Amino acid sequence: MEAGELVVPVPERVVVGEPGAGGCGDFATNVALRLARPAGLPPLKVAEVLRAHLLGFPGIRDVVVTGPGFLNISLGEEADPVVALVREIRERGSAYGHSELLAGQVVVLRVPYEVRAEVVADAVVRIVASQGGRAEVEHGEPVNLRPVPAPEDPAPLGADAAQWALLHPAPHDRPRITADHLAQRESNPLFRVRYAHARVRSVMRNAGRLGFDAEPGPLEVREVDSPAVRGPKPPARSVVAHASRPSVVPEPGAARSVVVHESKPSAVPEPGHAGAVVTHEPGPSAVREPGSVAVPEVSEPVPADVVPEPVAAVPAVPAGPAYAPEPVPADVPQPVPADVREFGSLPAREPGSLPAREPGSVAAPVPAAAGAAGAASAEVRESASAQFPGFTAAHQHAPLLTALSAHPRILAAAATHRAPDRLARHLVTLADAVLPFLYTVLPCGEEKPSAAHRARLALAEAAGTVLAGGLSLLGIDAPEHL
């Protein structure tokens, strides 16, 4: 517009979303369609003008015009929000999410002489410090931090379980001081968070043994034609053309042939019909009926020292329309072998739901959504999707990406509202999202480590870093083994 190519007012707002049907790239926009009428030009002409200018911006790899004038934008790797997020976490480490939001502020916490109030105040001091502020704890009136007291002494649970039992519930909820916090099962949120961190560390060690390291990059699988996906070739077979004819046995050194009949009523021979067609040479001619299709011969000669076994005769197929093969209706679903699966074909799941598994297999402790954790995960998805347009529910790894991107906001809210329980519930959401993702990190079977595996390993490492940093702010240990 500044160059005079388009004489239109600058729009106040441009909507960018995911490409629709027929689109491509990372984002799409209809801004050319909106500017076409005031510019007095066809939408395609406006789109081409905008495309030429967009290609000059750093971070944009390609711009494609589709349909009546939609602009489909493909980002370069350096502008990929997922890559940028992982790199930021790797660079900042456990300080990811820390900011100067409360820089220069002194927060005075006046608490009663009670164990839960003391533990909550201690966690708030660390969280406020992560946002650049300073918190001081006092015992006096009026009290400005008074969570519901614990019904009994949590010390018998141990340091980590006692901290979690007092910090995870909201301040107005009564904490449960029970042995459930020590149980190593998926119903225990503390176990899920600690187990997720331990699993990330285990995956990192296993990747090192396989000889590849973490490297941020695209998460999609590009090597779809690997031997592990294709599977071994089936052995060549020899099939008799028609059982009503004398069976033909190949002589030593003769090439084998495969004859397949078409599923048509016309392929059924009439009584007394003697129309036989020679398929190929060398060797004795194999016969087939009119309408049958000869598959190219398999270049696998029969060894000279092998004596072929006689082929058992099969009763002839009577003529008539009653024995003609029936066509399969198009609306009848065809069975898919259980061992054939495509990456990305699994249905999307919400964080906290259990992944599908084969009968008889042992399920890893992947959590079930419950209570406030489910509400927190929904809040995380909504806010992060608004901040990062690429992190939508359609993205395969959206639950994990949205949880990681929302961590700075959750940390700032926990410091502002003096609510470490928000951080604790967010760590549960993150753990619920990373556990199913870990199954996609390491290569399987004969699959070789690829750039996608290195990128997923970097994302898993970033999740482990955030889990460890969040647990440390709550005063809880993040174990390497569990």
TAWO-V379388 format. One record per residue. N is the residue number from 1. RES is the residue in three letters. D_LAST is the distance of its C-alpha to the last C-alpha in Angstrom with 2 decimals. Layout:
BEGIN
N RES D_LAST
N RES D_LAST
END
This chain:
BEGIN
1 MET 60.36
2 GLU 61.18
3 ALA 62.67
4 GLY 64.88
5 GLU 63.58
6 LEU 62.66
7 VAL 64.83
8 VAL 62.66
9 PRO 61.12
10 VAL 57.52
11 PRO 55.31
12 GLU 53.38
13 ARG 50.34
14 VAL 49.07
15 VAL 46.63
16 VAL 44.03
17 GLY 41.81
18 GLU 40.36
19 PRO 42.92
20 GLY 44.56
21 ALA 46.02
22 GLY 47.63
23 GLY 45.93
24 CYS 43.62
25 GLY 41.56
26 ASP 39.10
27 PHE 41.47
28 ALA 44.92
29 THR 47.66
30 ASN 51.12
31 VAL 52.66
32 ALA 55.37
33 LEU 56.54
34 ARG 56.80
35 LEU 58.81
36 ALA 61.11
37 ARG 63.59
38 PRO 64.17
39 ALA 64.38
40 GLY 66.89
41 LEU 65.13
42 PRO 63.46
43 PRO 59.68
44 LEU 59.11
45 LYS 61.20
46 VAL 59.22
47 ALA 55.95
48 GLU 57.18
49 VAL 58.18
50 LEU 54.79
51 ARG 53.02
52 ALA 54.93
53 HIS 53.88
54 LEU 50.21
55 LEU 49.88
56 GLY 50.80
57 PHE 47.78
58 PRO 44.87
59 GLY 41.70
60 ILE 43.67
61 ARG 43.73
62 ASP 46.12
63 VAL 48.06
64 VAL 49.48
65 VAL 52.16
66 THR 51.96
67 GLY 54.04
68 PRO 56.68
69 GLY 55.10
70 PHE 51.35
71 LEU 49.61
72 ASN 46.33
73 ILE 44.42
74 SER 41.91
75 LEU 39.89
76 GLY 39.27
77 GLU 35.82
78 GLU 36.28
79 ALA 37.01
80 ASP 34.21
81 PRO 32.42
82 VAL 29.06
83 VAL 29.50
84 ALA 30.74
85 LEU 27.79
86 VAL 25.23
87 ARG 27.39
88 GLU 27.72
89 ILE 24.00
90 ARG 23.66
91 GLU 26.66
92 ARG 25.77
93 GLY 22.06
94 SER 20.58
95 ALA 24.24
96 TYR 24.51
97 GLY 26.19
98 HIS 27.81
99 SER 31.59
100 GLU 34.81
101 LEU 35.43
102 LEU 36.05
103 ALA 37.49
104 GLY 40.07
105 GLN 39.26
106 VAL 38.59
107 VAL 36.86
108 VAL 37.80
109 LEU 35.51
110 ARG 37.36
111 VAL 35.14
112 PRO 35.96
113 TYR 34.70
114 GLU 31.80
115 VAL 28.09
116 ARG 26.99
117 ALA 29.70
118 GLU 28.63
119 VAL 24.96
120 VAL 26.17
121 ALA 28.74
122 ASP 26.33
123 ALA 24.20
124 VAL 27.49
125 VAL 28.63
126 ARG 25.76
127 ILE 26.19
128 VAL 29.97
129 ALA 29.66
130 SER 27.75
131 GLN 30.92
132 GLY 33.28
133 GLY 34.40
134 ARG 34.39
135 ALA 33.71
136 GLU 35.24
137 VAL 34.39
138 GLU 37.40
139 HIS 38.21
140 GLY 41.45
141 GLU 43.36
142 PRO 43.30
143 VAL 39.56
144 ASN 38.14
145 LEU 34.47
146 ARG 34.20
147 PRO 31.25
148 VAL 31.52
149 PRO 30.70
150 ALA 27.82
151 PRO 29.26
152 GLU 27.78
153 ASP 25.93
154 PRO 22.20
155 ALA 21.50
156 PRO 20.33
157 LEU 17.23
158 GLY 15.98
159 ALA 16.28
160 ASP 13.70
161 ALA 14.39
162 ALA 18.06
163 GLN 18.30
164 TRP 16.99
165 ALA 19.26
166 LEU 22.19
167 LEU 21.70
168 HIS 20.67
169 PRO 23.95
170 ALA 27.16
171 PRO 29.39
172 HIS 31.83
173 ASP 29.30
174 ARG 28.62
175 PRO 24.98
176 ARG 23.42
177 ILE 22.28
178 THR 20.70
179 ALA 17.80
180 ASP 16.81
181 HIS 14.78
182 LEU 12.46
183 ALA 12.26
184 GLN 9.29
185 ARG 11.82
186 GLU 13.48
187 SER 16.17
188 ASN 14.07
189 PRO 14.44
190 LEU 12.11
191 PHE 9.15
192 ARG 10.64
193 VAL 11.02
194 ARG 7.68
195 TYR 6.28
196 ALA 9.46
197 HIS 9.06
198 ALA 5.98
199 ARG 8.22
200 VAL 11.15
201 ARG 10.26
202 SER 9.74
203 VAL 13.05
204 MET 14.67
205 ARG 14.13
206 ASN 15.45
207 ALA 18.32
208 GLY 19.24
209 ARG 19.57
210 LEU 21.78
211 GLY 23.87
212 PHE 23.75
213 ASP 22.73
214 ALA 22.44
215 GLU 25.88
216 PRO 26.95
217 GLY 29.41
218 PRO 30.35
219 LEU 27.67
220 GLU 30.14
221 VAL 30.45
222 ARG 33.76
223 GLU 33.80
224 VAL 34.66
225 ASP 36.99
226 SER 34.61
227 PRO 35.05
228 ALA 31.74
229 VAL 33.23
230 ARG 36.75
231 GLY 35.99
232 PRO 38.46
233 LYS 42.15
234 PRO 43.63
235 PRO 46.24
236 ALA 49.88
237 ARG 51.85
238 SER 55.55
239 VAL 56.84
240 VAL 60.39
241 ALA 62.21
242 HIS 63.99
243 ALA 64.38
244 SER 67.98
245 ARG 69.10
246 PRO 69.36
247 SER 66.02
248 VAL 66.02
249 VAL 64.45
250 PRO 63.89
251 GLU 65.71
252 PRO 64.06
253 GLY 63.33
254 ALA 63.59
255 ALA 60.99
256 ARG 59.12
257 SER 59.42
258 VAL 57.46
259 VAL 59.45
260 VAL 57.92
261 HIS 60.10
262 GLU 59.91
263 SER 59.23
264 LYS 62.71
265 PRO 65.49
266 SER 67.90
267 ALA 66.04
268 VAL 67.39
269 PRO 70.65
270 GLU 73.88
271 PRO 75.63
272 GLY 77.72
273 HIS 76.25
274 ALA 76.36
275 GLY 74.72
276 ALA 72.38
277 VAL 70.87
278 VAL 69.99
279 THR 66.43
280 HIS 66.52
281 GLU 67.79
282 PRO 67.76
283 GLY 67.85
284 PRO 69.22
285 SER 69.05
286 ALA 66.46
287 VAL 67.93
288 ARG 66.46
289 GLU 67.87
290 PRO 68.98
291 GLY 66.16
292 SER 63.46
293 VAL 61.32
294 ALA 60.93
295 VAL 57.58
296 PRO 58.04
297 GLU 58.18
298 VAL 55.28
299 SER 56.30
300 GLU 55.21
301 PRO 58.34
302 VAL 58.75
303 PRO 59.05
304 ALA 62.62
305 ASP 61.76
306 VAL 59.88
307 VAL 62.04
308 PRO 61.01
309 GLU 60.56
310 PRO 62.87
311 VAL 61.48
312 ALA 61.87
313 ALA 64.20
314 VAL 62.89
315 PRO 65.28
316 ALA 66.88
317 VAL 65.85
318 PRO 68.80
319 ALA 70.21
320 GLY 70.14
321 PRO 68.06
322 ALA 66.29
323 TYR 64.29
324 ALA 63.43
325 PRO 59.70
326 GLU 58.75
327 PRO 56.99
328 VAL 53.49
329 PRO 53.54
330 ALA 51.74
331 ASP 49.89
332 VAL 48.27
333 PRO 44.63
334 GLN 43.98
335 PRO 40.99
336 VAL 38.19
337 PRO 36.42
338 ALA 32.84
339 ASP 31.76
340 VAL 33.43
341 ARG 31.37
342 GLU 31.84
343 PHE 29.32
344 GLY 29.97
345 SER 31.72
346 LEU 28.97
347 PRO 29.95
348 ALA 28.57
349 ARG 26.11
350 GLU 25.54
351 PRO 22.11
352 GLY 20.41
353 SER 22.23
354 LEU 20.75
355 PRO 21.48
356 ALA 23.93
357 ARG 22.87
358 GLU 24.99
359 PRO 26.03
360 GLY 24.06
361 SER 20.96
362 VAL 17.50
363 ALA 16.46
364 ALA 13.10
365 PRO 12.25
366 VAL 14.79
367 PRO 16.31
368 ALA 19.88
369 ALA 22.18
370 ALA 23.40
371 GLY 25.78
372 ALA 25.65
373 ALA 22.72
374 GLY 25.05
375 ALA 27.90
376 ALA 25.97
377 SER 24.97
378 ALA 28.67
379 GLU 29.77
380 VAL 27.51
381 ARG 28.91
382 GLU 32.46
383 SER 32.41
384 ALA 30.65
385 SER 32.96
386 ALA 35.88
387 GLN 34.71
388 PHE 33.77
389 PRO 36.16
390 GLY 34.28
391 PHE 31.18
392 THR 32.69
393 ALA 31.49
394 ALA 33.03
395 HIS 30.63
396 GLN 27.99
397 HIS 25.15
398 ALA 26.82
399 PRO 24.06
400 LEU 21.73
401 LEU 24.72
402 THR 26.20
403 ALA 23.09
404 LEU 22.84
405 SER 26.60
406 ALA 26.78
407 HIS 24.34
408 PRO 27.28
409 ARG 29.35
410 ILE 26.74
411 LEU 26.19
412 ALA 29.97
413 ALA 30.46
414 ALA 27.95
415 ALA 29.90
416 THR 33.27
417 HIS 32.75
418 ARG 30.71
419 ALA 28.06
420 PRO 24.41
421 ASP 23.66
422 ARG 24.67
423 LEU 22.00
424 ALA 19.32
425 ARG 20.65
426 HIS 20.91
427 LEU 17.24
428 VAL 16.71
429 THR 19.39
430 LEU 17.89
431 ALA 14.48
432 ASP 16.61
433 ALA 18.61
434 VAL 16.19
435 LEU 14.18
436 PRO 17.46
437 PHE 18.57
438 LEU 15.90
439 TYR 17.70
440 THR 20.74
441 VAL 19.51
442 LEU 19.68
443 PRO 23.02
444 CYS 23.55
445 GLY 25.81
446 GLU 28.72
447 GLU 28.08
448 LYS 28.28
449 PRO 26.30
450 SER 28.56
451 ALA 29.05
452 ALA 27.46
453 HIS 24.21
454 ARG 24.30
455 ALA 25.05
456 ARG 22.20
457 LEU 19.81
458 ALA 21.40
459 LEU 20.98
460 ALA 17.25
461 GLU 17.01
462 ALA 19.19
463 ALA 17.05
464 GLY 14.01
465 THR 16.59
466 VAL 17.89
467 LEU 14.64
468 ALA 14.01
469 GLY 17.70
470 GLY 17.88
471 LEU 15.15
472 SER 16.97
473 LEU 20.20
474 LEU 18.95
475 GLY 17.94
476 ILE 14.19
477 ASP 11.57
478 ALA 9.68
479 PRO 6.52
480 GLU 6.88
481 HIS 3.78
482 LEU 0.00
END
